[in-house]
Amino acid sequence: AEHVFKYLEDGCCIQLGIGGMPNVLGHMIAQSDLKDLGGHTEMLVDAYMEMYLSGRMNNSRKEVDRYKTAYTFTLGSQKLYDWIHLNPALASYNVGYVNNYDTIRTIDNFVSINQALEIDLYGQVNAECNGFQQISGNGGMQDFVQGAFWSKGGKSFICLPSTYTLPDGKKISRIVPFFKPGTIVTIPRQMPQYIATEYGCISLKLTPQWMRTEKLISIAHPDFRDELIKAAEEQKIWKKSNKK
């Protein structure tokens, strides 16, 4: 969350996806000195209430739905549900409007922040499954990643911890050489802009494959970087001479 926070600016319009990290970031924004933020999101969570009540989010600079946070559904606390009731600062629309590519790209400085399960060295993003085991649906993630990509001044962030731990204590990297069979590609490799782990935030926009691979390895957990480099060399998508 701290790596993403430094990219946020006054007046940007924020979309938060499902997961703990986006909510933490919303809390950080509420405690910051950012101002005139906008909100446009499929899922309205408590973080939006915090940002609004703190005075950080007033939607005053939005090109569409000015002075209102647009959303499709809510998921959060009873306090959130009480807050949205008859609240004129909010506008609830159907998903065909909120997630529409033309709606999102019309909003300048749109910032999309979502969480993923794993990403491979090609830049493909899996936010749905563990092999054939379905964990989550794709929701509107692709809509917002693509919309932010084409928004004037827009940015999209895909965030994930660098590892996860199995019940037996074994640590597994979330940045992998390639996906195992059955894995769903939620976001194709051409679309992600920024990828963030606890080891940093990188930009993949307009990067060639070898640079994309190198950047992704740089934010992997240090324990796995050497084997990722070896795998990248075997897959012929990175070698030391690429830097020359």
N, C-alpha and C positions, 0 to 999 in steps of 0.2 A: 504493500500500500504506500509506503514512503517513497519507493522508486517511481510510482505512477504520479503521486501527488505533485512532484516538482514540475510536471508538464502542464498542470492546470493553470488557467489564467482567468482573470476577471471577465465576466460576460460569456463564458463558454456554457454550452448546454449539455447536461450530463444524463447519460443512460447507464443504469446499473443492472447487471444481470444477477442471476441467482447465485448464492454462495456466501461464505463468510467474509472473504476478502472485500468484495464490493461494499458490504455493509460497514466494515471497518473504515474503509476509505470515506464513506459518507459521514461517519462520526468525526473523522479527522477534519473534513471540510467544515463541519459545523463549529469546530473549535478554532478555525483559522481566521485570517483576515481577508479572504477572498470575498468578492462582492458581485452583485448583479448576475448571479448564476441563473441558468435556466434548467428546466427539467422536461424530459420527453422520454418515456420509458414504457415498455410493455407491462412490467411488473412494478407496482408501487410498494415500497417497503418502508420500514420505520426510518431509514436513513433520510428519506426525502422530507419527512416530518421534521426531523432534527435540523436539516439544512434550512428549511423554511422558517421555523420558529427562531433559529439563531440569527435570522436576517440575511443569511448568505445567498439564499435563493429567492429572487423576486420576479424572475422571468421578464424583466424590463427591456432586455435587448433582443428578445426572440423575434424572428421575422414572421413566424406563424404562431397563433395562440398566445399572443403577447399577454403577459401578466398571469398566465395560467400554466401549471404543470399538467401536461397531457399524459394519460395512461390508459391501459386497458383493464387490468385487474389489480387487486391488492392482496398482499400476503404479509401478515405481521401480527402485531399485538392488538389487544382490545383498545388500547390508547390510540393506535393508528386508525382503527375503524371508527372510533368516536370523532377523531379529527377530520376525517374525510366527509362526514355526514353534512350535506348541504353547504360544503365549503366552496365559496366562489373563486378561490385561488386554484382550484383543480378543475380539470375537464376530462371526463371519462368517455373515450371513444371506442369503436370496435377496432379489432386488430387489423382490419383491412386499411384503416387510415393511419393508425399509430406506427405500424410496422412497414408501411408502404415506402419503398425506396425513394419515390419522388418527394414524399413528405420529409423524410429524414435529410436528404441531401440539400433541401431548400434552407435548412437551418444552418447558418454559419457557425463555425467553431464548435461543431458537434463532437462530443467526446463519448465514445462507447467503451464501457469497461465490463468485461466478461471473464468468467473463469473456465478453465479447461481441465481435462483429465491427463492428457499427454500430448506431446508434439514430437514429430519425427524430424530427422535431420534435413528433410526436404522442405520443411516448413508447413506440412499438413497438420491440422489440428483435430484432435478427437475430444469431444466434450460430451460423449454419449454412452460409451460402453467399455467393457473390459473384454476384448475378444468378442465372443458370441453372447456374453452376459450384458444385457441392457441395463444401464444404470440411470439414465436420464433421457428426456426427449431433446430434440434440437431447439425447440422453441423459436424465438426470433433472433437468435444469435447472428445468423448469416445476414439477415436483413439489416441489422445495426452495424455490423462490421463493414458491409458494402456501402451503406448509406454514409457512414462516417468517412470512408475512404474518398468519396466524391463531394463531401461537404467542403465549402470554402473554409480553409483553416482547420478542417476536421482531423480527428485522430481516433484510432481504435486501439484498445489495449486488451490483450489476452493474457491472463495471469494464471499462474499455477505454482505450487510448491515444487521444488526441484526433485523431491523424492516422496515416496510413501513407504510405510513399514508393514510387512506381512505379520500375521498373528504369531509366527515363530521368531519374530524379531529381525528378519532379513530386510535390508533396505533395498528398495527398487527405484531406479531413476525414472522420472516422468518425461525426460528428454531421451528419446530412443532412436536407434539407427533407422528402424523402419517398423511399421505396425505389424502385429501378428494377425494371422488369418481371422476373419470375422469382424475386424475393427472397422467402424464407420468413420469416414472422413466428414466431419461437420463443416470445416472451413478448408477449402482447397488452398494450395500453397501460394497462389498468386494474390490472395486477398489480405492476409494479416499485415498489419503495420508494425505495431509494437508488441513485443513479447516480454513479460516480466516474471522473474522468480526472485527469491530472496537474495540472489547474487547479482542482480542488476536488471536493467531494462534496455533492450536493443531494438533497433529499427530494421525491419526486413524490406521496407518499401524500396523498389527499384534496385535491389541487390542481385548480383549473379549468384548462381548456385553455390560456388565454393565459398563466397563471402557469407552467404546465408548460413551455411553449415558451420563455418568458423564462429560466427556470432552466437549461434545457438549453443555450441559447445562451451562458449565462454560464460554462459549463465547456468550451465548444468552444475550439479554438485561436484566439488573437486574430486571426490572419490571415484567418479565415473568418467572423468574427462579423457583420461588416457585410452580407455577402451572405446570411447566414442570416436576419438581420433583414428584409432586403428580400424574401426568399422567404416568410417568415412573414406579412408584410403582404399579399403577392400571394395567399397561400392563405387570407387572412382569419382567421388564427388568433392574430394579435397585432397591436396597434397601441399607440402611446404613450398614448392616452387610457384604456387598460385599467388603468393605474396609479392613476387618479383615483378 
